[in-house]
Amino acid sequence: METQKKQIETMDASPFSAALPNPTNSILPPTVRETANLSQSKLSAVHGPEYQWQRAAKKTTHFLEELPEYLSSFFQENRRSLSNVALVLTAIITLKVAIAVLDAINDIPLLSPTFELIGIGYVTWFVLRYLAKSQTRQELNKKIQSFKQEILGE
């Protein structure tokens, strides 16, 4: 029974332990042995879980310290494109809000037909005022041309 236990104990020994030199049993001078022992203790401390947490904490704090500089340089380099994106997003949000307001107004029972009547009345007035006669069409064309010059600067 004891021989089986000894065999199991010897089988459980790490196969790598025989391959690694043991500095305390070697023929090295004492200063070299002490250095080897010290380096082994440092290695075990370096690879411990506390060291990993310390490294992660250092990396995180370094990143957070540098974050304002990264962001400011990013905004300086991409100022124009970021302002364009902001304008597009603002336009989309404004359009969605306007559609929501118009939809809410459209749900009021008598308001929708009233707005339709107002629209039909305005279109009728515009056609009679500017499109019925040749002289008024020329007047409308002059107004449109002056508006184009004002906007485009021609």
SEKEVO-897834 format. One record per atom (N, C-alpha, C, O): residue number from 1; chain; x, y, z; residue in three letters. Coordinates in nm, 2 decimals. Layout:
// SEKEVO-897834
 num chaine      X      Y      Z residu
 NUM      A      X      Y      Z    ALA
...
END
This chain:
// SEKEVO-897834
 num chaine      X      Y      Z residu
   1      A   0.08  -0.12   0.00    MET
   1      A   0.00   0.00   0.00    MET
   1      A   0.09   0.13   0.00    MET
   1      A   0.06   0.22  -0.07    MET
   2      A   0.19   0.12   0.08    GLU
   2      A   0.28   0.24   0.09    GLU
   2      A   0.36   0.26  -0.04    GLU
   2      A   0.38   0.37  -0.08    GLU
   3      A   0.39   0.15  -0.11    THR
   3      A   0.46   0.16  -0.23    THR
   3      A   0.37   0.22  -0.34    THR
   3      A   0.42   0.30  -0.43    THR
   4      A   0.24   0.20  -0.34    GLN
   4      A   0.15   0.26  -0.43    GLN
   4      A   0.14   0.41  -0.41    GLN
   4      A   0.13   0.49  -0.50    GLN
   5      A   0.13   0.45  -0.28    LYS
   5      A   0.13   0.59  -0.25    LYS
   5      A   0.25   0.66  -0.29    LYS
   5      A   0.24   0.77  -0.35    LYS
   6      A   0.37   0.60  -0.27    LYS
   6      A   0.49   0.66  -0.32    LYS
   6      A   0.50   0.68  -0.47    LYS
   6      A   0.55   0.77  -0.52    LYS
   7      A   0.45   0.57  -0.54    GLN
   7      A   0.44   0.58  -0.68    GLN
   7      A   0.35   0.69  -0.73    GLN
   7      A   0.39   0.77  -0.82    GLN
   8      A   0.24   0.71  -0.67    ILE
   8      A   0.14   0.81  -0.70    ILE
   8      A   0.20   0.95  -0.67    ILE
   8      A   0.19   1.04  -0.76    ILE
   9      A   0.27   0.96  -0.56    GLU
   9      A   0.33   1.09  -0.53    GLU
   9      A   0.44   1.13  -0.63    GLU
   9      A   0.45   1.24  -0.67    GLU
  10      A   0.52   1.03  -0.67    THR
  10      A   0.62   1.06  -0.77    THR
  10      A   0.56   1.09  -0.90    THR
  10      A   0.62   1.16  -0.98    THR
  11      A   0.45   1.03  -0.94    MET
  11      A   0.38   1.06  -1.06    MET
  11      A   0.32   1.20  -1.06    MET
  11      A   0.31   1.26  -1.17    MET
  12      A   0.28   1.25  -0.95    ASP
  12      A   0.22   1.38  -0.94    ASP
  12      A   0.32   1.49  -0.95    ASP
  12      A   0.28   1.61  -0.98    ASP
  13      A   0.44   1.46  -0.94    ALA
  13      A   0.55   1.57  -0.94    ALA
  13      A   0.55   1.63  -1.08    ALA
  13      A   0.53   1.56  -1.18    ALA
  14      A   0.57   1.75  -1.09    SER
  14      A   0.56   1.82  -1.22    SER
  14      A   0.68   1.77  -1.31    SER
  14      A   0.79   1.76  -1.26    SER
  15      A   0.65   1.75  -1.44    PRO
  15      A   0.76   1.70  -1.52    PRO
  15      A   0.85   1.82  -1.56    PRO
  15      A   0.97   1.79  -1.60    PRO
  16      A   0.81   1.94  -1.53    PHE
  16      A   0.90   2.05  -1.56    PHE
  16      A   1.00   2.08  -1.45    PHE
  16      A   1.10   2.14  -1.47    PHE
  17      A   0.97   2.03  -1.33    SER
  17      A   1.06   2.06  -1.22    SER
  17      A   1.19   1.99  -1.24    SER
  17      A   1.29   2.04  -1.19    SER
  18      A   1.20   1.88  -1.30    ALA
  18      A   1.32   1.81  -1.33    ALA
  18      A   1.40   1.88  -1.43    ALA
  18      A   1.53   1.88  -1.43    ALA
  19      A   1.34   1.95  -1.53    ALA
  19      A   1.40   2.02  -1.64    ALA
  19      A   1.46   2.15  -1.59    ALA
  19      A   1.56   2.19  -1.65    ALA
  20      A   1.40   2.21  -1.49    LEU
  20      A   1.45   2.34  -1.45    LEU
  20      A   1.56   2.33  -1.34    LEU
  20      A   1.55   2.24  -1.25    LEU
  21      A   1.67   2.40  -1.35    PRO
  21      A   1.77   2.39  -1.25    PRO
  21      A   1.73   2.45  -1.12    PRO
  21      A   1.66   2.56  -1.12    PRO
  22      A   1.76   2.39  -1.01    ASN
  22      A   1.73   2.44  -0.88    ASN
  22      A   1.85   2.52  -0.83    ASN
  22      A   1.96   2.45  -0.81    ASN
  23      A   1.84   2.65  -0.81    PRO
  23      A   1.96   2.72  -0.78    PRO
  23      A   2.02   2.69  -0.64    PRO
  23      A   2.14   2.71  -0.62    PRO
  24      A   1.94   2.63  -0.55    THR
  24      A   1.99   2.60  -0.42    THR
  24      A   2.07   2.47  -0.42    THR
  24      A   2.16   2.45  -0.34    THR
  25      A   2.04   2.38  -0.51    ASN
  25      A   2.11   2.25  -0.52    ASN
  25      A   2.23   2.25  -0.62    ASN
  25      A   2.30   2.16  -0.63    ASN
  26      A   2.24   2.36  -0.70    SER
  26      A   2.34   2.36  -0.80    SER
  26      A   2.48   2.39  -0.74    SER
  26      A   2.50   2.41  -0.62    SER
  27      A   2.57   2.39  -0.83    ILE
  27      A   2.71   2.41  -0.79    ILE
  27      A   2.75   2.56  -0.80    ILE
  27      A   2.87   2.59  -0.79    ILE
  28      A   2.66   2.64  -0.81    LEU
  28      A   2.68   2.79  -0.83    LEU
  28      A   2.73   2.85  -0.70    LEU
  28      A   2.70   2.80  -0.59    LEU
  29      A   2.80   2.96  -0.71    PRO
  29      A   2.84   3.03  -0.59    PRO
  29      A   2.72   3.09  -0.51    PRO
  29      A   2.62   3.10  -0.57    PRO
  30      A   2.73   3.12  -0.39    PRO
  30      A   2.62   3.16  -0.31    PRO
  30      A   2.55   3.29  -0.36    PRO
  30      A   2.43   3.30  -0.35    PRO
  31      A   2.63   3.39  -0.41    THR
  31      A   2.57   3.51  -0.46    THR
  31      A   2.48   3.48  -0.58    THR
  31      A   2.38   3.55  -0.59    THR
  32      A   2.52   3.39  -0.67    VAL
  32      A   2.44   3.36  -0.78    VAL
  32      A   2.31   3.29  -0.74    VAL
  32      A   2.21   3.31  -0.79    VAL
  33      A   2.33   3.20  -0.64    ARG
  33      A   2.21   3.13  -0.59    ARG
  33      A   2.11   3.23  -0.53    ARG
  33      A   1.99   3.21  -0.55    ARG
  34      A   2.16   3.33  -0.45    GLU
  34      A   2.07   3.42  -0.39    GLU
  34      A   2.00   3.51  -0.50    GLU
  34      A   1.89   3.54  -0.48    GLU
  35      A   2.08   3.54  -0.60    THR
  35      A   2.02   3.62  -0.71    THR
  35      A   1.91   3.54  -0.78    THR
  35      A   1.80   3.59  -0.82    THR
  36      A   1.93   3.41  -0.80    ALA
  36      A   1.83   3.32  -0.86    ALA
  36      A   1.71   3.31  -0.77    ALA
  36      A   1.60   3.32  -0.82    ALA
  37      A   1.73   3.29  -0.64    ASN
  37      A   1.62   3.29  -0.55    ASN
  37      A   1.54   3.42  -0.55    ASN
  37      A   1.41   3.41  -0.55    ASN
  38      A   1.61   3.53  -0.56    LEU
  38      A   1.54   3.66  -0.56    LEU
  38      A   1.46   3.68  -0.69    LEU
  38      A   1.35   3.73  -0.68    LEU
  39      A   1.52   3.64  -0.80    SER
  39      A   1.45   3.65  -0.93    SER
  39      A   1.32   3.56  -0.93    SER
  39      A   1.22   3.60  -0.99    SER
  40      A   1.33   3.44  -0.87    GLN
  40      A   1.22   3.36  -0.87    GLN
  40      A   1.11   3.42  -0.78    GLN
  40      A   0.99   3.41  -0.82    GLN
  41      A   1.14   3.48  -0.67    SER
  41      A   1.04   3.54  -0.58    SER
  41      A   0.98   3.66  -0.65    SER
  41      A   0.86   3.69  -0.64    SER
  42      A   1.06   3.74  -0.73    LYS
  42      A   1.01   3.85  -0.80    LYS
  42      A   0.92   3.80  -0.91    LYS
  42      A   0.81   3.87  -0.94    LYS
  43      A   0.95   3.69  -0.98    LEU
  43      A   0.87   3.64  -1.08    LEU
  43      A   0.73   3.60  -1.03    LEU
  43      A   0.63   3.62  -1.09    LEU
  44      A   0.73   3.54  -0.91    SER
  44      A   0.60   3.49  -0.86    SER
  44      A   0.52   3.61  -0.81    SER
  44      A   0.40   3.61  -0.82    SER
  45      A   0.59   3.72  -0.77    ALA
  45      A   0.51   3.84  -0.73    ALA
  45      A   0.46   3.92  -0.86    ALA
  45      A   0.36   3.98  -0.85    ALA
  46      A   0.54   3.91  -0.97    VAL
  46      A   0.50   3.98  -1.09    VAL
  46      A   0.38   3.92  -1.15    VAL
  46      A   0.29   3.99  -1.20    VAL
  47      A   0.37   3.79  -1.15    HIS
  47      A   0.26   3.72  -1.21    HIS
  47      A   0.14   3.70  -1.12    HIS
  47      A   0.05   3.63  -1.16    HIS
  48      A   0.14   3.76  -1.01    GLY
  48      A   0.03   3.74  -0.92    GLY
  48      A  -0.09   3.82  -0.96    GLY
  48      A  -0.08   3.92  -1.04    GLY
  49      A  -0.21   3.79  -0.91    PRO
  49      A  -0.33   3.87  -0.95    PRO
  49      A  -0.33   4.01  -0.91    PRO
  49      A  -0.39   4.10  -0.98    PRO
  50      A  -0.26   4.04  -0.80    GLU
  50      A  -0.26   4.18  -0.76    GLU
  50      A  -0.18   4.27  -0.86    GLU
  50      A  -0.22   4.38  -0.88    GLU
  51      A  -0.07   4.21  -0.91    TYR
  51      A   0.00   4.29  -1.01    TYR
  51      A  -0.08   4.31  -1.14    TYR
  51      A  -0.07   4.42  -1.19    TYR
  52      A  -0.16   4.22  -1.18    GLN
  52      A  -0.24   4.23  -1.29    GLN
  52      A  -0.34   4.35  -1.27    GLN
  52      A  -0.37   4.43  -1.36    GLN
  53      A  -0.40   4.35  -1.15    TRP
  53      A  -0.50   4.46  -1.12    TRP
  53      A  -0.43   4.59  -1.12    TRP
  53      A  -0.48   4.69  -1.17    TRP
  54      A  -0.30   4.60  -1.07    GLN
  54      A  -0.23   4.72  -1.06    GLN
  54      A  -0.20   4.77  -1.21    GLN
  54      A  -0.21   4.89  -1.24    GLN
  55      A  -0.16   4.68  -1.29    ARG
  55      A  -0.13   4.71  -1.43    ARG
  55      A  -0.26   4.76  -1.50    ARG
  55      A  -0.25   4.86  -1.57    ARG
  56      A  -0.37   4.70  -1.48    ALA
  56      A  -0.50   4.74  -1.54    ALA
  56      A  -0.54   4.88  -1.49    ALA
  56      A  -0.58   4.96  -1.56    ALA
  57      A  -0.52   4.90  -1.36    ALA
  57      A  -0.55   5.03  -1.30    ALA
  57      A  -0.46   5.14  -1.35    ALA
  57      A  -0.51   5.25  -1.38    ALA
  58      A  -0.33   5.11  -1.37    LYS
  58      A  -0.24   5.21  -1.43    LYS
  58      A  -0.28   5.25  -1.57    LYS
  58      A  -0.28   5.36  -1.61    LYS
  59      A  -0.31   5.14  -1.65    LYS
  59      A  -0.35   5.17  -1.79    LYS
  59      A  -0.48   5.25  -1.79    LYS
  59      A  -0.49   5.34  -1.87    LYS
  60      A  -0.57   5.22  -1.71    THR
  60      A  -0.70   5.29  -1.70    THR
  60      A  -0.68   5.44  -1.66    THR
  60      A  -0.74   5.53  -1.72    THR
  61      A  -0.61   5.46  -1.56    THR
  61      A  -0.58   5.60  -1.51    THR
  61      A  -0.51   5.68  -1.62    THR
  61      A  -0.53   5.79  -1.64    THR
  62      A  -0.41   5.61  -1.68    HIS
  62      A  -0.33   5.68  -1.79    HIS
  62      A  -0.43   5.72  -1.90    HIS
  62      A  -0.42   5.83  -1.95    HIS
  63      A  -0.51   5.63  -1.94    PHE
  63      A  -0.61   5.66  -2.05    PHE
  63      A  -0.70   5.77  -2.01    PHE
  63      A  -0.73   5.86  -2.09    PHE
  64      A  -0.75   5.77  -1.89    LEU
  64      A  -0.84   5.88  -1.84    LEU
  64      A  -0.77   6.01  -1.83    LEU
  64      A  -0.83   6.11  -1.85    LEU
  65      A  -0.64   6.01  -1.79    GLU
  65      A  -0.57   6.13  -1.79    GLU
  65      A  -0.55   6.19  -1.93    GLU
  65      A  -0.55   6.31  -1.94    GLU
  66      A  -0.53   6.11  -2.02    GLU
  66      A  -0.50   6.15  -2.16    GLU
  66      A  -0.63   6.18  -2.24    GLU
  66      A  -0.62   6.23  -2.35    GLU
  67      A  -0.74   6.14  -2.19    LEU
  67      A  -0.87   6.15  -2.27    LEU
  67      A  -0.90   6.29  -2.31    LEU
  67      A  -0.94   6.31  -2.42    LEU
  68      A  -0.89   6.39  -2.22    PRO
  68      A  -0.92   6.53  -2.27    PRO
  68      A  -0.83   6.57  -2.38    PRO
  68      A  -0.88   6.64  -2.47    PRO
  69      A  -0.71   6.54  -2.38    GLU
  69      A  -0.62   6.58  -2.49    GLU
  69      A  -0.65   6.51  -2.62    GLU
  69      A  -0.65   6.57  -2.72    GLU
  70      A  -0.69   6.38  -2.61    TYR
  70      A  -0.73   6.30  -2.73    TYR
  70      A  -0.86   6.36  -2.79    TYR
  70      A  -0.86   6.38  -2.91    TYR
  71      A  -0.95   6.39  -2.70    LEU
  71      A  -1.08   6.45  -2.75    LEU
  71      A  -1.06   6.59  -2.81    LEU
  71      A  -1.12   6.62  -2.92    LEU
  72      A  -0.98   6.67  -2.75    SER
  72      A  -0.96   6.81  -2.80    SER
  72      A  -0.89   6.80  -2.94    SER
  72      A  -0.92   6.87  -3.03    SER
  73      A  -0.79   6.71  -2.95    SER
  73      A  -0.72   6.70  -3.08    SER
  73      A  -0.81   6.64  -3.18    SER
  73      A  -0.81   6.68  -3.30    SER
  74      A  -0.90   6.55  -3.14    PHE
  74      A  -1.00   6.49  -3.24    PHE
  74      A  -1.09   6.60  -3.29    PHE
  74      A  -1.12   6.61  -3.41    PHE
  75      A  -1.14   6.68  -3.20    PHE
  75      A  -1.24   6.79  -3.23    PHE
  75      A  -1.17   6.89  -3.32    PHE
  75      A  -1.23   6.95  -3.41    PHE
  76      A  -1.04   6.92  -3.29    GLN
  76      A  -0.97   7.02  -3.37    GLN
  76      A  -0.95   6.97  -3.51    GLN
  76      A  -0.96   7.05  -3.61    GLN
  77      A  -0.92   6.84  -3.53    GLU
  77      A  -0.89   6.79  -3.66    GLU
  77      A  -1.02   6.77  -3.74    GLU
  77      A  -1.02   6.78  -3.86    GLU
  78      A  -1.13   6.75  -3.68    ASN
  78      A  -1.26   6.71  -3.75    ASN
  78      A  -1.37   6.81  -3.72    ASN
  78      A  -1.49   6.78  -3.72    ASN
  79      A  -1.33   6.94  -3.70    ARG
  79      A  -1.43   7.04  -3.66    ARG
  79      A  -1.54   7.06  -3.77    ARG
  79      A  -1.66   7.06  -3.74    ARG
  80      A  -1.50   7.07  -3.89    ARG
  80      A  -1.59   7.10  -4.00    ARG
  80      A  -1.69   6.98  -4.02    ARG
  80      A  -1.81   7.00  -4.03    ARG
  81      A  -1.63   6.86  -4.02    SER
  81      A  -1.72   6.74  -4.05    SER
  81      A  -1.81   6.72  -3.93    SER
  81      A  -1.93   6.68  -3.95    SER
  82      A  -1.77   6.74  -3.81    LEU
  82      A  -1.85   6.73  -3.69    LEU
  82      A  -1.97   6.83  -3.69    LEU
  82      A  -2.08   6.80  -3.65    LEU
  83      A  -1.94   6.96  -3.73    SER
  83      A  -2.04   7.06  -3.74    SER
  83      A  -2.14   7.02  -3.85    SER
  83      A  -2.26   7.05  -3.83    SER
  84      A  -2.10   6.96  -3.96    ASN
  84      A  -2.19   6.92  -4.06    ASN
  84      A  -2.28   6.81  -4.01    ASN
  84      A  -2.40   6.81  -4.04    ASN
  85      A  -2.22   6.71  -3.94    VAL
  85      A  -2.31   6.61  -3.88    VAL
  85      A  -2.41   6.66  -3.78    VAL
  85      A  -2.52   6.62  -3.78    VAL
  86      A  -2.36   6.76  -3.70    ALA
  86      A  -2.45   6.82  -3.60    ALA
  86      A  -2.57   6.89  -3.67    ALA
  86      A  -2.68   6.88  -3.63    ALA
  87      A  -2.54   6.96  -3.78    LEU
  87      A  -2.64   7.03  -3.86    LEU
  87      A  -2.74   6.93  -3.92    LEU
  87      A  -2.86   6.96  -3.92    LEU
  88      A  -2.69   6.83  -3.98    VAL
  88      A  -2.78   6.73  -4.04    VAL
  88      A  -2.87   6.66  -3.93    VAL
  88      A  -2.99   6.65  -3.95    VAL
  89      A  -2.81   6.63  -3.81    LEU
  89      A  -2.89   6.57  -3.71    LEU
  89      A  -3.00   6.67  -3.66    LEU
  89      A  -3.11   6.63  -3.62    LEU
  90      A  -2.96   6.80  -3.64    THR
  90      A  -3.05   6.90  -3.60    THR
  90      A  -3.17   6.91  -3.70    THR
  90      A  -3.28   6.93  -3.66    THR
  91      A  -3.13   6.91  -3.83    ALA
  91      A  -3.24   6.92  -3.93    ALA
  91      A  -3.33   6.80  -3.93    ALA
  91      A  -3.46   6.82  -3.94    ALA
  92      A  -3.28   6.68  -3.91    ILE
  92      A  -3.36   6.56  -3.90    ILE
  92      A  -3.45   6.57  -3.78    ILE
  92      A  -3.57   6.54  -3.79    ILE
  93      A  -3.40   6.61  -3.66    ILE
  93      A  -3.48   6.62  -3.54    ILE
  93      A  -3.59   6.73  -3.56    ILE
  93      A  -3.70   6.70  -3.52    ILE
  94      A  -3.55   6.84  -3.62    THR
  94      A  -3.65   6.95  -3.64    THR
  94      A  -3.76   6.90  -3.73    THR
  94      A  -3.88   6.93  -3.71    THR
  95      A  -3.73   6.83  -3.84    LEU
  95      A  -3.83   6.78  -3.93    LEU
  95      A  -3.92   6.68  -3.86    LEU
  95      A  -4.04   6.68  -3.88    LEU
  96      A  -3.86   6.59  -3.78    LYS
  96      A  -3.95   6.49  -3.71    LYS
  96      A  -4.04   6.56  -3.61    LYS
  96      A  -4.16   6.52  -3.60    LYS
  97      A  -3.99   6.66  -3.54    VAL
  97      A  -4.08   6.74  -3.45    VAL
  97      A  -4.19   6.81  -3.52    VAL
  97      A  -4.31   6.81  -3.48    VAL
  98      A  -4.16   6.87  -3.64    ALA
  98      A  -4.26   6.94  -3.72    ALA
  98      A  -4.36   6.84  -3.77    ALA
  98      A  -4.48   6.87  -3.77    ALA
  99      A  -4.32   6.73  -3.81    ILE
  99      A  -4.42   6.63  -3.86    ILE
  99      A  -4.50   6.58  -3.74    ILE
  99      A  -4.62   6.56  -3.76    ILE
 100      A  -4.45   6.56  -3.63    ALA
 100      A  -4.53   6.52  -3.51    ALA
 100      A  -4.63   6.63  -3.47    ALA
 100      A  -4.74   6.59  -3.44    ALA
 101      A  -4.59   6.75  -3.48    VAL
 101      A  -4.68   6.86  -3.45    VAL
 101      A  -4.79   6.87  -3.55    VAL
 101      A  -4.91   6.88  -3.51    VAL
 102      A  -4.76   6.86  -3.68    LEU
 102      A  -4.86   6.86  -3.78    LEU
 102      A  -4.95   6.74  -3.77    LEU
 102      A  -5.07   6.75  -3.80    LEU
 103      A  -4.90   6.62  -3.73    ASP
 103      A  -4.98   6.51  -3.72    ASP
 103      A  -5.08   6.52  -3.60    ASP
 103      A  -5.20   6.48  -3.60    ASP
 104      A  -5.03   6.59  -3.49    ALA
 104      A  -5.12   6.61  -3.37    ALA
 104      A  -5.23   6.71  -3.41    ALA
 104      A  -5.34   6.70  -3.37    ALA
 105      A  -5.19   6.82  -3.49    ILE
 105      A  -5.29   6.91  -3.53    ILE
 105      A  -5.39   6.85  -3.63    ILE
 105      A  -5.51   6.88  -3.63    ILE
 106      A  -5.34   6.75  -3.71    ASN
 106      A  -5.43   6.69  -3.81    ASN
 106      A  -5.53   6.60  -3.74    ASN
 106      A  -5.64   6.57  -3.79    ASN
 107      A  -5.50   6.55  -3.62    ASP
 107      A  -5.59   6.47  -3.54    ASP
 107      A  -5.71   6.54  -3.48    ASP
 107      A  -5.81   6.48  -3.44    ASP
 108      A  -5.70   6.67  -3.47    ILE
 108      A  -5.81   6.75  -3.42    ILE
 108      A  -5.92   6.75  -3.53    ILE
 108      A  -5.90   6.78  -3.64    ILE
 109      A  -6.04   6.72  -3.49    PRO
 109      A  -6.15   6.69  -3.58    PRO
 109      A  -6.18   6.80  -3.69    PRO
 109      A  -6.17   6.76  -3.81    PRO
 110      A  -6.20   6.92  -3.66    LEU
 110      A  -6.24   7.02  -3.76    LEU
 110      A  -6.12   7.10  -3.81    LEU
 110      A  -6.14   7.18  -3.91    LEU
 111      A  -6.01   7.09  -3.75    LEU
 111      A  -5.89   7.17  -3.80    LEU
 111      A  -5.84   7.12  -3.93    LEU
 111      A  -5.80   7.21  -4.01    LEU
 112      A  -5.83   7.00  -3.96    SER
 112      A  -5.78   6.95  -4.08    SER
 112      A  -5.86   7.00  -4.21    SER
 112      A  -5.80   7.05  -4.30    SER
 113      A  -5.99   6.99  -4.21    PRO
 113      A  -6.06   7.04  -4.32    PRO
 113      A  -6.05   7.19  -4.33    PRO
 113      A  -6.06   7.25  -4.44    PRO
 114      A  -6.04   7.26  -4.22    THR
 114      A  -6.02   7.40  -4.22    THR
 114      A  -5.89   7.44  -4.29    THR
 114      A  -5.89   7.53  -4.38    THR
 115      A  -5.78   7.37  -4.26    PHE
 115      A  -5.66   7.40  -4.32    PHE
 115      A  -5.66   7.37  -4.47    PHE
 115      A  -5.60   7.44  -4.55    PHE
 116      A  -5.73   7.26  -4.51    GLU
 116      A  -5.74   7.23  -4.65    GLU
 116      A  -5.81   7.34  -4.72    GLU
 116      A  -5.78   7.38  -4.83    GLU
 117      A  -5.92   7.39  -4.67    LEU
 117      A  -5.99   7.51  -4.73    LEU
 117      A  -5.91   7.63  -4.74    LEU
 117      A  -5.91   7.70  -4.84    LEU
 118      A  -5.83   7.66  -4.64    ILE
 118      A  -5.74   7.77  -4.64    ILE
 118      A  -5.63   7.75  -4.75    ILE
 118      A  -5.60   7.85  -4.83    ILE
 119      A  -5.58   7.63  -4.77    GLY
 119      A  -5.48   7.60  -4.87    GLY
 119      A  -5.54   7.62  -5.01    GLY
 119      A  -5.48   7.67  -5.10    GLY
 120      A  -5.66   7.56  -5.03    ILE
 120      A  -5.73   7.58  -5.16    ILE
 120      A  -5.76   7.72  -5.19    ILE
 120      A  -5.74   7.76  -5.31    ILE
 121      A  -5.80   7.80  -5.09    GLY
 121      A  -5.82   7.94  -5.11    GLY
 121      A  -5.70   8.02  -5.15    GLY
 121      A  -5.70   8.10  -5.24    GLY
 122      A  -5.58   7.99  -5.09    TYR
 122      A  -5.46   8.06  -5.12    TYR
 122      A  -5.41   8.02  -5.26    TYR
 122      A  -5.36   8.11  -5.33    TYR
 123      A  -5.42   7.89  -5.30    VAL
 123      A  -5.38   7.85  -5.43    VAL
 123      A  -5.46   7.92  -5.54    VAL
 123      A  -5.41   7.96  -5.64    VAL
 124      A  -5.59   7.93  -5.51    THR
 124      A  -5.68   8.00  -5.61    THR
 124      A  -5.64   8.14  -5.62    THR
 124      A  -5.64   8.20  -5.73    THR
 125      A  -5.62   8.21  -5.51    TRP
 125      A  -5.58   8.35  -5.51    TRP
 125      A  -5.45   8.37  -5.59    TRP
 125      A  -5.44   8.46  -5.67    TRP
 126      A  -5.35   8.28  -5.56    PHE
 126      A  -5.22   8.29  -5.63    PHE
 126      A  -5.23   8.27  -5.78    PHE
 126      A  -5.17   8.35  -5.86    PHE
 127      A  -5.31   8.18  -5.82    VAL
 127      A  -5.33   8.15  -5.97    VAL
 127      A  -5.40   8.27  -6.03    VAL
 127      A  -5.36   8.32  -6.14    VAL
 128      A  -5.50   8.32  -5.97    LEU
 128      A  -5.57   8.44  -6.03    LEU
 128      A  -5.48   8.57  -6.02    LEU
 128      A  -5.49   8.65  -6.12    LEU
 129      A  -5.40   8.58  -5.92    ARG
 129      A  -5.32   8.70  -5.91    ARG
 129      A  -5.20   8.70  -6.00    ARG
 129      A  -5.17   8.80  -6.07    ARG
 130      A  -5.13   8.59  -6.01    TYR
 130      A  -5.00   8.59  -6.08    TYR
 130      A  -5.00   8.51  -6.21    TYR
 130      A  -4.92   8.53  -6.30    TYR
 131      A  -5.09   8.41  -6.23    LEU
 131      A  -5.07   8.32  -6.34    LEU
 131      A  -5.18   8.34  -6.45    LEU
 131      A  -5.17   8.28  -6.56    LEU
 132      A  -5.29   8.41  -6.42    ALA
 132      A  -5.40   8.43  -6.52    ALA
 132      A  -5.36   8.51  -6.63    ALA
 132      A  -5.40   8.48  -6.75    ALA
 133      A  -5.29   8.62  -6.61    LYS
 133      A  -5.26   8.72  -6.72    LYS
 133      A  -5.11   8.72  -6.75    LYS
 133      A  -5.03   8.68  -6.66    LYS
 134      A  -5.08   8.75  -6.87    SER
 134      A  -4.94   8.76  -6.92    SER
 134      A  -4.86   8.86  -6.84    SER
 134      A  -4.74   8.84  -6.81    SER
 135      A  -4.92   8.98  -6.82    GLN
 135      A  -4.85   9.09  -6.75    GLN
 135      A  -4.81   9.05  -6.61    GLN
 135      A  -4.70   9.08  -6.56    GLN
 136      A  -4.90   8.98  -6.54    THR
 136      A  -4.87   8.94  -6.40    THR
 136      A  -4.77   8.83  -6.39    THR
 136      A  -4.70   8.81  -6.30    THR
 137      A  -4.77   8.74  -6.50    ARG
 137      A  -4.67   8.64  -6.50    ARG
 137      A  -4.53   8.70  -6.51    ARG
 137      A  -4.44   8.65  -6.45    ARG
 138      A  -4.52   8.81  -6.60    GLN
 138      A  -4.39   8.87  -6.61    GLN
 138      A  -4.35   8.94  -6.48    GLN
 138      A  -4.23   8.94  -6.44    GLN
 139      A  -4.45   8.99  -6.41    GLU
 139      A  -4.42   9.05  -6.28    GLU
 139      A  -4.37   8.95  -6.18    GLU
 139      A  -4.27   8.97  -6.11    GLU
 140      A  -4.43   8.83  -6.18    LEU
 140      A  -4.39   8.72  -6.10    LEU
 140      A  -4.24   8.68  -6.14    LEU
 140      A  -4.16   8.65  -6.05    LEU
 141      A  -4.22   8.67  -6.27    ASN
 141      A  -4.08   8.63  -6.32    ASN
 141      A  -3.98   8.73  -6.27    ASN
 141      A  -3.87   8.69  -6.23    ASN
 142      A  -4.01   8.86  -6.27    LYS
 142      A  -3.91   8.96  -6.22    LYS
 142      A  -3.89   8.95  -6.08    LYS
 142      A  -3.77   8.96  -6.03    LYS
 143      A  -3.99   8.92  -6.00    LYS
 143      A  -3.98   8.90  -5.85    LYS
 143      A  -3.89   8.77  -5.83    LYS
 143      A  -3.80   8.77  -5.74    LYS
 144      A  -3.91   8.67  -5.91    ILE
 144      A  -3.83   8.55  -5.89    ILE
 144      A  -3.68   8.57  -5.92    ILE
 144      A  -3.59   8.53  -5.85    ILE
 145      A  -3.66   8.65  -6.03    GLN
 145      A  -3.52   8.68  -6.08    GLN
 145      A  -3.45   8.77  -5.97    GLN
 145      A  -3.33   8.75  -5.94    GLN
 146      A  -3.52   8.87  -5.92    SER
 146      A  -3.46   8.95  -5.81    SER
 146      A  -3.43   8.87  -5.69    SER
 146      A  -3.33   8.90  -5.62    SER
 147      A  -3.51   8.78  -5.66    PHE
 147      A  -3.49   8.69  -5.54    PHE
 147      A  -3.37   8.60  -5.56    PHE
 147      A  -3.29   8.58  -5.47    PHE
 148      A  -3.35   8.55  -5.69    LYS
 148      A  -3.23   8.47  -5.72    LYS
 148      A  -3.11   8.55  -5.71    LYS
 148      A  -3.01   8.51  -5.65    LYS
 149      A  -3.11   8.68  -5.76    GLN
 149      A  -2.99   8.76  -5.75    GLN
 149      A  -2.95   8.79  -5.61    GLN
 149      A  -2.84   8.80  -5.57    GLN
 150      A  -3.06   8.81  -5.52    GLU
 150      A  -3.03   8.84  -5.38    GLU
 150      A  -2.97   8.72  -5.31    GLU
 150      A  -2.88   8.73  -5.23    GLU
 151      A  -3.01   8.60  -5.35    ILE
 151      A  -2.96   8.48  -5.28    ILE
 151      A  -2.83   8.44  -5.34    ILE
 151      A  -2.73   8.42  -5.26    ILE
 152      A  -2.82   8.43  -5.47    LEU
 152      A  -2.70   8.38  -5.54    LEU
 152      A  -2.59   8.49  -5.56    LEU
 152      A  -2.47   8.45  -5.57    LEU
 153      A  -2.63   8.61  -5.56    GLY
 153      A  -2.53   8.72  -5.57    GLY
 153      A  -2.48   8.74  -5.71    GLY
 153      A  -2.37   8.78  -5.73    GLY
 154      A  -2.56   8.71  -5.81    GLU
 154      A  -2.52   8.73  -5.95    GLU
 154      A  -2.53   8.87  -6.00    GLU
 154      A  -2.50   8.90  -6.11    GLU
END
